[in-house]
């Protein structure tokens, strides 16, 4: 019984310590380490998880702002170092707290969190209680860091037997307490305001450039083109229709399929199969002329 109580106490302490590690502290510990991504993460019956489909092997590098504060990270592919499998950009990535972040938001309703030195990629992220786990990135832990508390429980076997979603949600609960207990001092607030100004002014520049384009003669002409009803090509035949159009685009329209086109944007040419390739070559025969005369029409392939 005594051994059991000791084991329970150790487990509770272990979970508590790890749930309270903010993301900046974690990133400092894993900076320069190798991470392997597994993108198939899903629970199965019996309380276990499938964590499979190994994909990228990368090296994580922290990113700092002009004040020397860590604000994100990149993951650089180990085989092709010109490729960043996670690429930080200040306009799209941000911590939820400047000094004690629990997660980093990312485009397309994604987010990143680090628990037990394992990177979790969250998708459909609406809040700290509404999300799904999309992928997990496991670190290769150096021997000199193996005893570091942050790396305890970071093995694949640990995560396969854990309630992963509860683990992340419990982490968020503990981090909220730490964030509430650590308001910004004046110097930190100035840095937060400066970063916000940089993002806002950059966004304003983008907005102004976009507005200038759409208000220009070229932009207005493009808007008029976009507002015109599109032409729909329907394959009402029993045979495939091979098409080439645009800048090297080819398409096989199967019987019963349809495809929309801008009604005044070039020509669609009849295509032919290229030997030993899925790409088609143009025959030079115009199948449909997108000259503005077919706007809003449904054109049947049998009439061409």
Rosetta blueprint (number, residue, H / E / L):
1 X L
2 X H
3 X H
4 X H
5 X H
6 X H
7 X H
8 X H
9 X H
10 X H
11 X H
12 X H
13 X H
14 X H
15 X H
16 X H
17 X H
18 X H
19 X H
20 X L
21 X L
22 X L
23 X H
24 X H
25 X H
26 X H
27 X H
28 X H
29 X H
30 X H
31 X L
32 X L
33 X L
34 X E
35 X E
36 X E
37 X E
38 X E
39 X E
40 X E
41 X E
42 X E
43 X E
44 X E
45 X L
46 X L
47 X L
48 X E
49 X E
50 X E
51 X E
52 X E
53 X E
54 X E
55 X E
56 X E
57 X E
58 X E
59 X E
60 X E
61 X E
62 X E
63 X E
64 X E
65 X L
66 X L
67 X L
68 X L
69 X L
70 X E
71 X E
72 X E
73 X E
74 X E
75 X E
76 X E
77 X E
78 X L
79 X L
80 X L
81 X L
82 X L
83 X L
84 X E
85 X E
86 X E
87 X L
88 X L
89 X L
90 X L
91 X L
92 X L
93 X L
94 X E
95 X E
96 X L
97 X L
98 X L
99 X L
100 X L
101 X L
102 X L
103 X L
104 X E
105 X E
106 X E
107 X L
108 X L
109 X L
110 X E
111 X E
112 X E
113 X E
114 X E
115 X E
116 X L
117 X L
118 X E
119 X E
120 X E
121 X E
122 X E
123 X E
124 X E
125 X E
126 X E
127 X E
128 X L
129 X L
130 X E
131 X E
132 X E
133 X E
134 X E
135 X E
136 X E
137 X E
138 X E
139 X E
140 X L
141 X L
142 X L
143 X H
144 X H
145 X H
146 X L
147 X L
148 X L
149 X H
150 X H
151 X H
152 X L
153 X L
154 X L
155 X L
156 X H
157 X H
158 X H
159 X H
160 X H
161 X L
162 X L
163 X L
164 X H
165 X H
166 X H
167 X H
168 X H
169 X H
170 X H
171 X H
172 X H
173 X H
174 X H
175 X H
176 X H
177 X H
178 X H
179 X H
180 X H
181 X L
182 X L
183 X L
184 X L
185 X L
186 X H
187 X H
188 X H
189 X H
190 X H
191 X H
192 X H
193 X H
194 X H
195 X H
196 X H
197 X H
198 X H
199 X H
200 X H
201 X H
202 X H
203 X H
204 X H
205 X H
206 X H
207 X H
208 X H
209 X H
210 X H
211 X H
212 X H
213 X H
214 X H
215 X H
216 X L
217 X H
218 X H
219 X H
220 X H
221 X H
222 X H
223 X H
224 X H
225 X H
226 X H
227 X H
228 X L
229 X L
230 X L
231 X E
232 X E
233 X E
234 X E
235 X L
236 X L
237 X L
238 X L
239 X L
240 X L
241 X E
242 X E
243 X E
244 X E
245 X E
246 X L
247 X L
248 X L
249 X E
250 X E
251 X E
252 X E
253 X E
254 X L
255 X L
256 X L
257 X L
258 X E
259 X E
260 X E
261 X E
262 X L
263 X L
264 X L
265 X L
266 X E
267 X E
268 X E
269 X E
270 X E
271 X E
272 X E
273 X E
274 X L
275 X L
276 X L
277 X L
278 X L
279 X L
280 X E
281 X E
282 X E
283 X E
284 X E
285 X E
286 X E
287 X E
288 X E
289 X E
290 X E
291 X L
292 X L
293 X L
294 X L
295 X L
296 X L
297 X L
298 X E
299 X E
300 X E
301 X H
302 X H
303 X H
304 X L
